[in-house]
Amino acid sequence: MSGPASPPALPLEPLHDELRELIANSRQRLAATVNAELSQLYWRIGQRLSREVLGGERAQYGTQLMNRLGERLAGEFGRGFEAKNLRRMVQFAQAFPEAEIVASLMRQLSWTHFLQLLPLKSEPARHFYARRCVAERWSVRELHRQIERKAYERSEIASAQGDALAALSADANAPAVVFKDPHFLDFLGLHQGHDEADLESAILRQLEAFILELGRGFAFVERQKRMIIDGEDFHLDLLFFHRRLRRLVAIELKLGRFKAAHKGQMELYLKWLDKHERQPGEETPIGLILCAESSREQVELLQMHKDGITVAEYWTELPPKAELEQRLHAALVEARERLARRGVLLTGGEDE
């Protein structure tokens, strides 16, 4: 007689994958909980120190008390509570004084994220980066990169150049606030004397970096998109799709200054895309014209935003930090002055 039949073997791979996912998800939740608890602790310490040690009559010897507290706490709980870190906690509580906002951010940002935000001088800038960090799930490294490349200042310039600021501020997905101005393309490594073909080829070689510079949500569709109109061939430089906006995004690259004729060309491309490429459920295609110089007055007079077209500059080389800040500030002042002349009320915080 034969023995009892062996039970069927469990499939290893599906079981491994299921258990691996359970463990990974649990660790992720645990890490998020620990990060949130640490940030909450540091905020409460910062609040207490700010109120009791650095305020009022005690402010004159607050530094001495902080040093003594740091020595004792570090001896009991480790170097994370040294005086220099206690000062960061005070900065944290002062930079984010509202408990409700902090509680919301803590669930999604780590303490290391917050440390990147503390040096920012402007409250609107801190909240801009915090919101974007949460919405686009930036790593600490990407947050640092966005701060270094002045994403806040460029978004301010782009917003100030629109006509419907109140509407835009309520809609983070509006096309006019998706594109930064200027775009920094220094990573392309272009040399003097490059042409549009060189620029396009360099973008495609560095496509991942270019998409990161454009912003989250862009997906590459096609290069030199062919359109036959009246038996004549036309070619769009780059075609993308924006997942959150649910629209095709046409991009044209121009070496020199923006010219009024560029608007007609882009309008033609957008009409063709709307007729032949737009899929059910998608919104009307929009366009971005990247120029070495944007000719802001012409862009304003042409009211291009009404046709879903944005014009932005690209820089293939980044100037030193001080010059970069000066140029971005000048661009923002110019945009605000134009709006003021047209009777548009501009609100917002101070520049970083």
C-alpha positions as CSV (number, residue, x, y, z in Angstrom):
1,M,0.0,0.0,0.0
2,S,1.2,3.5,-0.8
3,G,1.5,6.1,2.0
4,P,-0.8,9.1,2.3
5,A,-0.6,11.7,-0.5
6,S,1.7,14.7,0.2
7,P,0.0,18.0,0.5
8,P,0.4,20.2,-2.6
9,A,3.4,22.5,-2.5
10,L,2.7,26.1,-1.9
11,P,3.8,28.4,-4.7
12,L,6.9,30.1,-3.4
13,E,7.0,33.3,-5.5
14,P,3.4,34.5,-5.0
15,L,3.7,33.8,-1.2
16,H,7.1,35.6,-1.0
17,D,5.8,38.6,-2.9
18,E,2.8,38.9,-0.7
19,L,4.8,38.7,2.5
20,R,7.4,41.0,1.2
21,E,4.7,43.6,0.4
22,L,3.3,43.2,3.9
23,I,6.7,43.7,5.6
24,A,7.6,46.7,3.3
25,N,4.3,48.5,3.9
26,S,4.5,47.9,7.6
27,R,8.0,49.3,7.8
28,Q,7.0,52.3,5.7
29,R,4.1,53.0,8.1
30,L,6.3,52.6,11.1
31,A,9.0,54.9,9.6
32,A,6.3,57.5,8.9
33,T,4.9,57.2,12.5
34,V,8.4,57.5,14.0
35,N,9.2,60.6,11.8
36,A,5.9,62.2,12.8
37,E,6.5,61.6,16.5
38,L,10.0,62.9,16.3
39,S,8.9,66.1,14.5
40,Q,6.1,66.5,17.0
41,L,8.6,66.2,19.8
42,Y,11.1,68.7,18.3
43,W,8.3,71.2,17.7
44,R,7.1,71.0,21.3
45,I,10.6,71.3,22.6
46,G,11.1,74.3,20.3
47,Q,7.9,75.9,21.5
48,R,8.8,75.4,25.1
49,L,12.3,76.8,24.7
50,S,11.1,79.7,22.6
51,R,8.5,80.7,25.2
52,E,10.3,80.0,28.4
53,V,14.0,80.4,27.7
54,L,14.4,82.9,24.9
55,G,11.5,85.2,25.7
56,G,11.1,88.1,28.0
57,E,13.7,88.9,30.6
58,R,15.4,85.5,30.2
59,A,16.5,86.2,26.6
60,Q,19.7,87.9,27.8
61,Y,21.0,84.7,29.2
62,G,19.0,82.3,27.0
63,T,22.1,81.2,25.1
64,Q,23.9,80.1,28.3
65,L,20.8,78.2,29.4
66,M,20.5,76.5,26.0
67,N,24.1,75.4,26.2
68,R,23.6,73.9,29.7
69,L,20.4,72.2,28.7
70,G,22.1,70.8,25.6
71,E,24.9,69.3,27.7
72,R,22.6,67.6,30.1
73,L,20.0,66.4,27.5
74,A,22.7,65.1,25.2
75,G,24.3,63.2,28.1
76,E,20.9,61.5,28.8
77,F,19.4,61.1,25.3
78,G,22.3,61.4,22.8
79,R,23.8,64.1,20.5
80,G,20.5,64.8,18.8
81,F,19.7,67.1,21.8
82,E,22.9,69.1,21.8
83,A,22.5,72.9,22.0
84,K,22.9,73.4,18.3
85,N,20.0,71.0,17.6
86,L,17.9,72.6,20.3
87,R,18.3,75.9,18.5
88,R,17.1,74.2,15.3
89,M,14.0,73.1,17.2
90,V,13.4,76.7,18.3
91,Q,13.8,77.8,14.6
92,F,11.3,75.0,13.7
93,A,8.7,76.2,16.2
94,Q,9.1,79.8,15.1
95,A,9.0,79.1,11.4
96,F,5.8,76.9,11.7
97,P,4.0,78.4,14.7
98,E,0.5,77.0,13.8
99,A,0.0,73.6,15.4
100,E,-2.6,72.5,12.9
101,I,-0.4,73.1,9.9
102,V,2.6,71.4,11.5
103,A,0.4,68.4,12.5
104,S,-0.7,68.0,8.9
105,L,2.9,68.3,7.5
106,M,4.4,66.0,10.0
107,R,2.5,63.0,8.7
108,Q,4.2,63.4,5.3
109,L,7.5,65.2,5.8
110,S,10.5,64.0,7.8
111,W,12.5,66.1,10.2
112,T,15.2,66.2,7.5
113,H,12.7,67.8,5.1
114,F,11.9,70.5,7.7
115,L,15.6,71.2,8.2
116,Q,15.8,72.1,4.5
117,L,13.0,74.6,5.0
118,L,14.2,76.4,8.1
119,P,16.9,78.6,6.4
120,L,14.3,80.1,4.1
121,K,13.6,83.7,5.1
122,S,10.1,84.0,3.7
123,E,7.0,82.3,5.2
124,P,5.3,82.1,1.8
125,A,8.4,80.4,0.4
126,R,8.5,77.8,3.3
127,H,4.8,77.0,2.8
128,F,5.2,76.8,-1.0
129,Y,8.0,74.2,-0.8
130,A,6.2,72.3,2.0
131,R,3.0,72.1,-0.1
132,R,4.9,71.1,-3.2
133,C,7.0,68.6,-1.3
134,V,3.8,66.9,0.0
135,A,2.0,67.0,-3.4
136,E,4.9,65.8,-5.5
137,R,6.5,63.5,-2.9
138,W,9.9,65.1,-3.1
139,S,12.8,63.4,-1.5
140,V,15.0,65.5,0.8
141,R,17.5,65.6,-2.1
142,E,14.9,66.8,-4.6
143,L,13.6,69.4,-2.1
144,H,17.2,70.8,-1.7
145,R,17.5,70.8,-5.5
146,Q,14.3,72.8,-6.0
147,I,15.3,75.3,-3.3
148,E,18.7,75.8,-4.9
149,R,17.1,76.3,-8.3
150,K,14.7,78.9,-7.0
151,A,11.4,77.1,-7.8
152,Y,9.5,79.5,-5.5
153,E,10.8,82.6,-7.1
154,R,10.2,81.3,-10.6
155,S,6.7,80.3,-9.7
156,E,6.1,83.8,-8.4
157,I,7.3,85.3,-11.7
158,A,5.1,82.9,-13.7
159,S,2.1,83.7,-11.6
160,A,2.7,87.4,-11.7
161,Q,2.7,87.3,-15.5
162,G,-0.8,85.9,-15.7
163,D,-4.0,88.0,-15.6
164,A,-6.2,85.9,-13.4
165,L,-4.1,85.6,-10.2
166,A,-7.0,85.0,-7.9
167,A,-8.2,82.1,-10.0
168,L,-4.7,80.7,-10.3
169,S,-4.1,80.8,-6.6
170,A,-7.2,78.7,-6.1
171,D,-6.2,76.1,-8.7
172,A,-2.8,74.6,-8.4
173,N,-3.3,72.6,-11.6
174,A,-4.1,75.6,-13.8
175,P,-1.9,75.5,-17.0
176,A,-0.4,78.9,-16.4
177,V,1.1,77.9,-13.0
178,V,2.5,74.5,-14.2
179,F,5.4,76.1,-16.1
180,K,8.3,77.8,-14.3
181,D,10.0,80.9,-15.8
182,P,12.8,80.7,-16.5
183,H,13.7,77.1,-17.0
184,F,17.2,76.1,-16.0
185,L,18.7,73.8,-18.6
186,D,22.3,74.0,-17.5
187,F,22.5,70.2,-17.1
188,L,22.4,69.9,-20.9
189,G,26.0,70.9,-21.2
190,L,25.5,73.0,-24.4
191,H,28.4,75.0,-25.8
192,Q,28.4,78.4,-27.5
193,G,27.0,78.3,-31.1
194,H,24.4,75.5,-30.5
195,D,21.4,75.4,-32.7
196,E,17.8,74.3,-32.1
197,A,18.6,70.7,-33.3
198,D,21.5,70.6,-30.7
199,L,19.1,71.8,-28.0
200,E,16.5,69.3,-28.9
201,S,19.0,66.4,-29.0
202,A,20.5,67.4,-25.7
203,I,17.1,67.5,-24.1
204,L,16.3,64.0,-25.3
205,R,19.7,62.7,-24.0
206,Q,18.9,64.2,-20.6
207,L,15.1,63.6,-20.8
208,E,14.7,62.5,-17.2
209,A,16.4,65.7,-15.9
210,F,14.4,67.8,-18.4
211,I,11.1,66.3,-17.2
212,L,12.2,67.0,-13.6
213,E,12.8,70.6,-14.5
214,L,9.4,70.9,-16.2
215,G,7.7,69.5,-13.1
216,R,6.0,66.4,-11.8
217,G,3.3,64.8,-14.0
218,F,4.9,65.2,-17.5
219,A,5.2,62.1,-19.7
220,F,7.2,62.2,-23.0
221,V,5.1,61.3,-26.1
222,E,7.0,62.2,-29.3
223,R,9.9,64.1,-30.9
224,Q,9.4,66.1,-34.1
225,K,5.6,65.3,-34.2
226,R,4.6,65.3,-37.8
227,M,1.5,67.2,-38.9
228,I,0.3,67.3,-42.5
229,I,-1.7,70.5,-43.1
230,D,-2.8,71.4,-46.7
231,G,-0.4,68.8,-48.0
232,E,2.6,70.5,-46.2
233,D,4.7,68.9,-43.5
234,F,5.0,70.6,-40.1
235,H,7.0,69.3,-37.2
236,L,6.4,70.1,-33.5
237,D,9.7,69.9,-31.5
238,L,8.5,68.0,-28.5
239,L,5.1,66.6,-27.4
240,F,4.4,65.7,-23.8
241,F,1.3,64.7,-21.8
242,H,0.5,66.0,-18.4
243,R,-1.2,63.4,-16.3
244,R,-2.7,65.7,-13.7
245,L,-4.0,68.3,-16.2
246,R,-5.0,65.5,-18.6
247,R,-3.8,67.4,-21.6
248,L,-1.3,67.2,-24.4
249,V,1.5,69.7,-24.0
250,A,3.3,71.0,-27.1
251,I,6.8,72.4,-26.7
252,E,8.6,74.6,-29.2
253,L,12.3,75.5,-28.8
254,K,13.5,78.9,-30.0
255,L,17.1,80.1,-29.9
256,G,16.6,83.8,-29.8
257,R,14.0,86.2,-28.5
258,F,10.3,85.5,-28.7
259,K,8.6,86.8,-31.9
260,A,4.9,87.4,-32.4
261,A,5.0,84.9,-35.3
262,H,5.7,82.1,-32.8
263,K,2.2,82.5,-31.4
264,G,0.6,81.8,-34.8
265,Q,2.7,78.7,-35.3
266,M,1.9,77.3,-31.8
267,E,-1.9,78.1,-32.3
268,L,-1.8,76.1,-35.5
269,Y,-0.1,73.1,-33.8
270,L,-2.6,73.2,-30.9
271,K,-5.6,73.3,-33.2
272,W,-4.2,70.3,-35.1
273,L,-3.5,68.4,-31.9
274,D,-7.0,69.2,-30.6
275,K,-8.6,67.9,-33.8
276,H,-6.4,64.8,-34.5
277,E,-4.7,63.7,-31.3
278,R,-6.9,64.6,-28.4
279,Q,-8.5,61.6,-26.8
280,P,-11.9,61.3,-25.1
281,G,-11.8,62.6,-21.5
282,E,-8.8,64.9,-22.2
283,E,-8.7,68.7,-21.9
284,T,-7.7,71.0,-24.7
285,P,-4.0,70.8,-25.5
286,I,-1.7,73.6,-24.3
287,G,1.6,75.0,-25.5
288,L,4.9,76.1,-24.1
289,I,7.4,78.2,-26.2
290,L,10.9,78.1,-24.7
291,C,13.0,81.0,-25.8
292,A,16.4,82.4,-24.9
293,E,14.5,85.7,-24.2
294,S,10.8,85.9,-23.7
295,S,9.9,89.5,-24.9
296,R,7.5,90.1,-22.1
297,E,5.7,93.1,-23.4
298,Q,4.8,91.3,-26.7
299,V,3.6,88.3,-24.7
300,E,1.5,90.6,-22.6
301,L,0.0,92.4,-25.5
302,L,-0.8,89.2,-27.4
303,Q,-2.7,87.8,-24.3
304,M,-1.3,84.4,-25.1
305,H,-2.6,82.8,-21.9
306,K,-6.1,83.0,-23.3
307,D,-5.1,80.6,-26.0
308,G,-3.4,78.2,-23.6
309,I,0.1,79.2,-24.6
310,T,2.9,80.0,-22.2
311,V,6.2,81.7,-23.1
312,A,9.2,81.1,-20.8
313,E,12.9,81.7,-21.0
314,Y,15.5,78.9,-20.7
315,W,19.0,79.4,-19.3
316,T,21.7,77.0,-20.5
317,E,24.1,78.4,-17.9
318,L,23.4,79.4,-14.3
319,P,25.0,82.6,-13.0
320,P,26.5,82.9,-9.5
321,K,23.9,82.7,-6.7
322,A,23.9,86.4,-5.9
323,E,23.4,87.3,-9.6
324,L,20.7,84.6,-10.0
325,E,18.7,86.1,-7.0
326,Q,19.1,89.6,-8.4
327,R,17.9,88.6,-11.9
328,L,14.9,86.6,-10.6
329,H,14.0,89.5,-8.3
330,A,14.2,92.0,-11.2
331,A,12.0,89.8,-13.3
332,L,9.4,89.5,-10.5
333,V,9.4,93.3,-9.9
334,E,8.9,93.9,-13.7
335,A,6.0,91.5,-13.8
336,R,4.4,93.1,-10.8
337,E,4.8,96.6,-12.2
338,R,3.1,95.5,-15.4
339,L,0.2,94.1,-13.4
340,A,-0.1,97.3,-11.3
341,R,-0.2,99.4,-14.5
342,R,-3.1,97.3,-15.7
343,G,-5.0,97.7,-12.4
344,V,-4.6,94.1,-11.3
345,L,-4.3,93.7,-7.6
346,L,-1.3,91.5,-6.7
347,T,-1.0,89.9,-3.3
348,G,1.7,87.7,-1.9
349,G,4.6,87.5,0.6
350,E,8.0,89.0,0.5
351,D,10.7,87.4,-1.6
352,E,12.9,84.9,0.0
